[in-house]
Amino acid sequence: MASTINAKNLPDYVGKTVGTSSWFTITQAQIDTFGDATHDHQFIHVDPVKAKETPFGGTIAHGFLSLSLLSAISYEAGLQLENMTMGLNYGFEKIRFLQPVKVDTKVRGKMTLTEYSEKRPGQFLFNWLVEVEIEGETKPALTAQWLTMTMISK
C-alpha cells in the first residue's frame, strides 16, 4: 500500500525512491487478454509456437502491457496525500522500452519522486521516475517519466 503523507511534507520526498512494488508475474493468459483488449495480436505476443523461433525463445509481453502496470505499481509504491479526493493520470514526459518481458517472468516497479508543484490550492502535479524491473535481470523493462495529478480537500 502506498504511503500516506501530509502535503506539507512533500519536499522531504523529492529525489527519493518512495517505494518498490511487489512482483507481478506476466502470464500468457494476461498477454492474450491484453492483445484482445488492444487488438494487437502480433505473433511475438500471442503465438508461443511461432515466437519460439525468435531470438526471445518464446512470447513476450506487449510494451504497453508493462507500461499499463504503472497504475498497480503506484497503488503499492507511490505516495497518497492525506484528504485525497482523486488521482489522475496526467501523461508522460518520456517512456523508453529497454528490454522485453518474457512470458512467465516477474516484474516490479520502483517509483522516485523527481518533482512536484501545487498547480492550484489542493491540486498537485507529480513528476515520477518509474523503473519496471525484471526479476533476475540488470536492465529494466522500461523507464518512464510519469506525470500524475492528485486533488485533496482542505
PyMOL commands that set and color helices and strands:
alter all, ss='L'
color gray80, all
select helices_A, chain A and resi 7-13+28-38+43-46+48-51+63-68+70-77
alter helices_A, ss='H'
color red, helices_A
select strands_A, chain A and resi 3-5+16-20+24-25+79-81+84-97+106-120+123-134+142-152
alter strands_A, ss='S'
color yellow, strands_A
deselect
rebuild
show_as cartoon
